[in-house]
Amino acid sequence: MPLHMRFGPDDLLRCRFGISPLWEVTGAVRALKEPRLQAYHLPWLRQTQPAARELDLTPLWLLMPRRGHTPDFLSPPPDSPLTSIEQDLARVRATDPGTARGDLARALADTPGAADTPSGRAMLADPARATRDLADLCERAWHALVAPYWPRVRAVLEADIAFRARRLADDGLTGLFADLHPSLSWANGTLTLHRPTQHDRDLGGDGLVLAPSVFVWPDVASGFDPPWQGTVVYPARGIGGLWQTPHADSDALVRLLGANRAAILSGLGEPATTTALAHRHGLALSSVSSHLSVLRDAGLLTSRRYGHQVLYARTPLGTALTTD
């Protein structure tokens, strides 16, 4: 029983990418609950464990069934290429109480007994208050679980979008969807998500939002109903190295390039911006910019502009130098 998203001519022209900090918050909260989601995030789990213990995440966990509906209003599709957490939370707080109650009831029904818990009954009895309380809890979870790591998380998400945008330019939607996720397939103007649910949606000319996430792995999320724009949240490339501490691969590389340049080159498994590299390596922006210029002039890096950003990536020679 798959999920079908059907494209018309206008939808093909209105596919876009978006990044939502709130998606990473709800994904992080879910990862704390489900061990199967934790494989790539063990260093993060160890570092955030004390802060997580200070949060009562029960109301959010009640709304996150293993299989089933999570409230759309709690993590709405990004309405711009990169939303801020303040924008995301403002949208949650502005949710109509009637809409919120229906969304909450649907999610609670997918976890047996959840609607009869004290938290579940309170949410259904006063959805306006529940919306405010859930937004406040998400805000606390942001500061405790995601904000300290946001620069590196954002860098992975932006690098993924740069890669996908290039894939779209080179190979069209067929190439883009071919390796987005094993559960997705594209044929005859329909994007199909193969999972145990039944949901058909005509996108109606609004197009599709593609949102990479580091915490959704190994799953893919979709199923948004109007008034929300159709959205697919998929695992970003490069999350395997997300929590690794950058280091030079060998003493010889350090002697050749110097410690900082060797670390920058070795850590560029995925394209990244100057700002992301400065955060990752704890260096001044001006220093990173200087190192990148030297590495690029030496033929070890390439740079490419995507919108207002410049992404740096290793050349084959740069990759060869960092490979044992």
C-alpha positions as a printed NumPy array, in Angstrom:
array([[  0.   ,   0.   ,   0.   ],
       [  2.23 ,   2.811,  -1.226],
       [  1.99 ,   6.59 ,  -1.056],
       [  1.562,   8.247,  -4.457],
       [  2.312,  11.903,  -5.228],
       [  1.06 ,  12.794,  -8.701],
       [  2.671,  15.61 , -10.693],
       [  1.01 ,  17.859, -13.235],
       [  2.9  ,  20.121, -15.659],
       [  3.036,  23.019, -13.173],
       [  4.321,  20.769, -10.389],
       [  7.339,  19.81 , -12.465],
       [  8.354,  23.478, -12.513],
       [  7.803,  24.04 ,  -8.783],
       [ 10.02 ,  21.478,  -7.114],
       [ 12.302,  23.135,  -4.589],
       [ 14.613,  22.35 ,  -1.689],
       [ 14.211,  23.567,   1.877],
       [ 15.913,  23.282,   5.25 ],
       [ 13.977,  23.407,   8.512],
       [ 15.669,  23.608,  11.947],
       [ 12.424,  22.407,  13.519],
       [ 12.572,  19.218,  11.455],
       [ 15.951,  18.496,  13.015],
       [ 14.52 ,  19.165,  16.484],
       [ 11.646,  16.724,  16.084],
       [ 13.994,  14.235,  14.427],
       [ 16.445,  14.509,  17.321],
       [ 13.642,  13.997,  19.834],
       [ 12.498,  10.897,  17.96 ],
       [ 16.076,   9.571,  17.823],
       [ 16.268,   9.74 ,  21.613],
       [ 13.227,   7.462,  21.744],
       [ 14.063,   4.93 ,  19.014],
       [ 17.408,   3.049,  19.209],
       [ 17.228,   2.064,  15.525],
       [ 17.699,   5.748,  14.582],
       [ 20.831,   6.211,  16.676],
       [ 23.531,   4.419,  14.679],
       [ 25.056,   7.545,  13.131],
       [ 24.51 ,   9.737,  16.19 ],
       [ 26.25 ,   8.009,  19.109],
       [ 28.714,  10.885,  19.792],
       [ 25.785,  13.325,  19.772],
       [ 23.819,  11.07 ,  22.11 ],
       [ 26.686,  10.944,  24.605],
       [ 27.17 ,  14.707,  24.514],
       [ 23.476,  15.603,  24.84 ],
       [ 22.49 ,  12.973,  27.416],
       [ 22.755,  15.314,  30.447],
       [ 20.697,  18.026,  28.717],
       [ 18.127,  15.496,  27.452],
       [ 17.545,  14.245,  30.998],
       [ 16.47 ,  17.761,  31.974],
       [ 13.67 ,  17.733,  29.382],
       [ 10.313,  16.025,  29.777],
       [  9.788,  14.942,  26.176],
       [  6.78 ,  12.71 ,  26.918],
       [  4.208,  14.973,  25.182],
       [  6.25 ,  14.922,  21.977],
       [  6.92 ,  11.19 ,  22.153],
       [  3.171,  10.532,  22.483],
       [  2.76 ,  12.15 ,  19.073],
       [  5.506,  10.107,  17.388],
       [  4.145,   6.604,  16.737],
       [  6.534,   4.006,  15.371],
       [  4.248,   3.673,  12.365],
       [  1.615,   6.259,  11.687],
       [  0.884,   9.953,  11.755],
       [  2.958,  12.684,  13.354],
       [  1.165,  16.062,  13.47 ],
       [  1.884,  18.083,  10.351],
       [  1.6  ,  21.374,  12.235],
       [  4.367,  20.305,  14.619],
       [  6.983,  20.258,  11.86 ],
       [  5.54 ,  22.08 ,   8.849],
       [  7.27 ,  21.978,   5.469],
       [  9.841,  24.783,   5.132],
       [  8.324,  27.714,   3.259],
       [ 11.693,  29.127,   2.175],
       [ 15.101,  27.652,   1.287],
       [ 16.341,  28.03 ,   4.876],
       [ 13.932,  28.897,   7.661],
       [ 15.029,  30.003,  11.124],
       [ 13.924,  28.233,  14.282],
       [ 12.027,  31.401,  15.234],
       [ 10.075,  31.285,  11.962],
       [  9.323,  27.589,  12.381],
       [  8.079,  27.997,  15.958],
       [  5.966,  31.025,  15.048],
       [  4.149,  28.901,  12.471],
       [  3.488,  26.204,  15.085],
       [  2.156,  28.743,  17.573],
       [ -0.14 ,  30.237,  14.899],
       [ -1.889,  26.903,  14.237],
       [ -5.678,  27.069,  14.338],
       [ -6.898,  25.129,  17.434],
       [ -9.422,  23.149,  15.407],
       [ -6.755,  22.09 ,  12.941],
       [ -4.417,  21.241,  15.793],
       [ -7.005,  19.085,  17.564],
       [ -7.663,  16.981,  14.485],
       [ -3.95 ,  16.547,  13.88 ],
       [ -3.317,  15.637,  17.524],
       [ -6.213,  13.162,  17.641],
       [ -4.971,  11.41 ,  14.504],
       [ -1.446,  11.067,  15.908],
       [ -2.575,   9.9  ,  19.345],
       [ -4.841,   7.275,  17.756],
       [ -1.801,   5.642,  16.125],
       [ -0.261,   4.807,  19.509],
       [ -2.597,   2.506,  21.5  ],
       [ -3.645,   4.127,  24.765],
       [ -1.952,   7.474,  24.071],
       [ -5.218,   9.427,  23.93 ],
       [ -6.166,   8.141,  27.394],
       [ -2.96 ,   9.269,  29.124],
       [ -3.117,  12.487,  31.181],
       [ -1.023,  14.299,  28.555],
       [ -3.143,  12.973,  25.706],
       [ -6.427,  13.981,  27.351],
       [ -5.062,  17.444,  28.156],
       [ -3.976,  18.009,  24.547],
       [ -7.374,  17.05 ,  23.155],
       [ -9.276,  19.067,  25.772],
       [ -7.367,  22.294,  25.102],
       [ -5.608,  22.168,  21.715],
       [ -4.766,  25.892,  21.785],
       [ -2.795,  25.462,  24.993],
       [ -1.319,  22.209,  23.714],
       [ -0.021,  24.001,  20.639],
       [  1.682,  26.664,  22.765],
       [  3.118,  24.079,  25.163],
       [  4.441,  21.887,  22.361],
       [  6.073,  24.883,  20.672],
       [  7.694,  25.866,  23.979],
       [  8.954,  22.306,  24.471],
       [ 10.369,  22.243,  20.934],
       [ 12.136,  25.529,  21.643],
       [ 13.762,  24.068,  24.78 ],
       [ 14.722,  20.948,  22.834],
       [ 16.29 ,  23.141,  20.132],
       [ 18.565,  24.884,  22.616],
       [ 19.482,  21.655,  24.402],
       [ 19.815,  19.158,  21.552],
       [ 20.383,  20.903,  18.218],
       [ 21.508,  24.538,  18.506],
       [ 25.039,  23.716,  19.79 ],
       [ 25.586,  21.541,  16.702],
       [ 23.598,  23.527,  14.153],
       [ 26.572,  24.868,  12.139],
       [ 27.816,  21.369,  11.314],
       [ 24.291,  19.998,  10.768],
       [ 23.443,  22.901,   8.476],
       [ 26.685,  22.353,   6.54 ],
       [ 25.715,  18.739,   5.802],
       [ 22.216,  19.767,   4.718],
       [ 23.497,  22.525,   2.439],
       [ 26.091,  20.22 ,   0.894],
       [ 23.367,  17.685,   0.159],
       [ 21.22 ,  20.305,  -1.551],
       [ 24.178,  21.437,  -3.652],
       [ 24.733,  17.854,  -4.796],
       [ 21.041,  17.248,  -5.525],
       [ 20.669,  20.535,  -7.381],
       [ 23.548,  19.544,  -9.615],
       [ 21.981,  16.13 , -10.145],
       [ 18.692,  17.77 , -11.08 ],
       [ 20.438,  20.079, -13.558],
       [ 22.314,  17.185, -15.151],
       [ 19.711,  14.409, -15.156],
       [ 16.305,  15.949, -14.433],
       [ 13.774,  14.562, -11.979],
       [ 14.48 ,  10.993, -13.06 ],
       [ 18.106,  11.304, -11.995],
       [ 17.256,  13.258,  -8.857],
       [ 14.77 ,  10.707,  -7.555],
       [ 16.859,   7.691,  -8.605],
       [ 19.044,   7.727,  -5.484],
       [ 17.122,   9.963,  -3.092],
       [ 16.011,   6.949,  -1.035],
       [ 15.515,   3.222,  -1.783],
       [ 11.832,   3.5  ,  -0.852],
       [ 11.147,   6.127,  -3.525],
       [ 10.505,   5.475,  -7.2  ],
       [  9.552,   7.762, -10.083],
       [  7.52 ,   6.754, -13.121],
       [  4.883,   8.304, -15.379],
       [  4.735,  11.593, -13.509],
       [  4.205,   9.955, -10.115],
       [  6.58 ,   9.796,  -7.167],
       [  5.835,   6.694,  -5.108],
       [  6.907,   6.022,  -1.545],
       [  6.789,   2.299,  -0.895],
       [  5.738,   1.869,   2.715],
       [  2.812,   0.298,   4.577],
       [  0.283,   3.099,   4.121],
       [ -2.244,   4.163,   1.53 ],
       [ -2.186,   7.805,   0.505],
       [ -2.741,   9.417,  -2.871],
       [ -2.197,  13.1  ,  -3.499],
       [ -2.361,  15.241,  -6.598],
       [  0.094,  18.054,  -5.991],
       [ -2.289,  20.461,  -7.677],
       [  0.291,  22.765,  -9.224],
       [  1.982,  23.614,  -5.898],
       [  4.99 ,  21.416,  -6.598],
       [  7.048,  19.44 ,  -4.103],
       [  9.412,  20.418,  -1.293],
       [ 12.495,  18.23 ,  -0.888],
       [ 13.959,  18.593,   2.607],
       [ 17.179,  16.816,   3.621],
       [ 17.529,  15.817,   7.266],
       [ 20.294,  14.274,   9.333],
       [ 17.943,  12.734,  11.904],
       [ 15.341,  11.137,   9.61 ],
       [ 17.785,   8.334,   8.634],
       [ 17.161,   5.511,   7.772],
       [ 13.594,   6.484,   6.963],
       [ 11.959,   8.927,   4.606],
       [  8.958,  11.027,   5.659],
       [  6.058,  12.317,   3.604],
       [  2.273,  12.286,   3.525],
       [  1.508,  15.949,   4.193],
       [ -2.095,  16.884,   3.448],
       [ -3.425,  20.252,   2.236],
       [ -3.065,  23.058,   3.166],
       [  0.549,  21.956,   3.498],
       [  2.655,  21.744,   0.373],
       [  3.624,  18.215,  -0.622],
       [  6.964,  17.376,   0.986],
       [  9.507,  14.567,   1.114],
       [ 12.004,  14.561,   3.979],
       [ 14.931,  12.302,   3.15 ],
       [ 18.32 ,  11.385,   4.73 ],
       [ 21.071,  13.825,   3.798],
       [ 24.286,  12.588,   2.242],
       [ 27.374,  12.682,   4.444],
       [ 25.781,  11.984,   7.818],
       [ 28.26 ,   9.15 ,   8.399],
       [ 30.962,  11.738,   9.081],
       [ 28.724,  14.299,  10.79 ],
       [ 30.039,  13.794,  14.309],
       [ 33.628,  12.878,  13.465],
       [ 36.39 ,  15.142,  14.696],
       [ 38.304,  16.389,  11.636],
       [ 41.937,  15.317,  11.525],
       [ 44.719,  14.934,   8.994],
       [ 45.045,  11.452,   7.57 ],
       [ 48.799,  11.164,   7.976],
       [ 51.888,  12.834,   9.396],
       [ 53.221,  13.114,   5.863],
       [ 50.212,  15.185,   4.8  ],
       [ 50.694,  17.464,   7.811],
       [ 54.35 ,  17.951,   6.924],
       [ 53.398,  18.716,   3.342],
       [ 50.513,  21.123,   3.934],
       [ 50.639,  22.137,   7.566],
       [ 48.247,  20.946,  10.26 ],
       [ 45.301,  23.242,   9.482],
       [ 45.366,  22.825,   5.701],
       [ 45.758,  19.073,   6.055],
       [ 42.78 ,  18.933,   8.416],
       [ 40.61 ,  21.061,   6.125],
       [ 41.465,  18.948,   3.085],
       [ 40.959,  15.662,   4.938],
       [ 37.644,  16.781,   6.391],
       [ 36.095,  17.71 ,   3.04 ],
       [ 34.392,  14.395,   2.441],
       [ 31.374,  16.427,   1.313],
       [ 31.349,  19.965,  -0.136],
       [ 31.227,  22.706,   2.492],
       [ 31.209,  26.473,   2.821],
       [ 33.907,  28.623,   4.396],
       [ 31.643,  29.345,   7.361],
       [ 30.903,  25.665,   7.947],
       [ 34.604,  24.805,   7.811],
       [ 35.453,  27.587,  10.252],
       [ 32.931,  26.172,  12.759],
       [ 34.073,  22.614,  12.143],
       [ 37.756,  23.293,  12.721],
       [ 37.501,  26.074,  15.289],
       [ 39.376,  28.542,  13.084],
       [ 38.808,  32.184,  12.194],
       [ 36.857,  32.775,   8.996],
       [ 39.756,  34.733,   7.505],
       [ 42.211,  31.907,   8.236],
       [ 39.984,  29.293,   6.614],
       [ 39.488,  31.518,   3.578],
       [ 43.245,  31.879,   3.201],
       [ 43.839,  28.128,   3.531],
       [ 41.123,  27.366,   0.981],
       [ 42.673,  29.758,  -1.507],
       [ 46.048,  28.047,  -1.196],
       [ 44.531,  24.563,  -1.533],
       [ 42.489,  25.641,  -4.554],
       [ 45.477,  27.275,  -6.233],
       [ 47.408,  24.036,  -5.692],
       [ 44.742,  22.082,  -7.557],
       [ 43.509,  20.227,  -4.473],
       [ 40.089,  21.895,  -4.226],
       [ 37.449,  23.301,  -6.522],
       [ 34.908,  25.973,  -5.67 ],
       [ 31.428,  26.395,  -7.062],
       [ 28.795,  29.022,  -6.342],
       [ 25.248,  27.942,  -5.456],
       [ 23.049,  30.98 ,  -4.942],
       [ 24.721,  33.221,  -2.384],
       [ 27.108,  30.513,  -1.175],
       [ 30.413,  29.096,  -2.38 ],
       [ 30.983,  25.396,  -1.757],
       [ 34.446,  23.832,  -1.727],
       [ 35.104,  20.22 ,  -2.71 ],
       [ 38.187,  18.076,  -3.178],
       [ 39.551,  17.444,  -6.652],
       [ 40.643,  13.897,  -7.581],
       [ 44.19 ,  14.913,  -6.652],
       [ 43.028,  16.204,  -3.275],
       [ 41.14 ,  12.975,  -2.652],
       [ 44.187,  10.914,  -3.624],
       [ 46.36 ,  12.781,  -1.119],
       [ 43.926,  12.041,   1.718],
       [ 43.46 ,   8.364,   0.887],
       [ 45.66 ,   5.792,   2.549]])
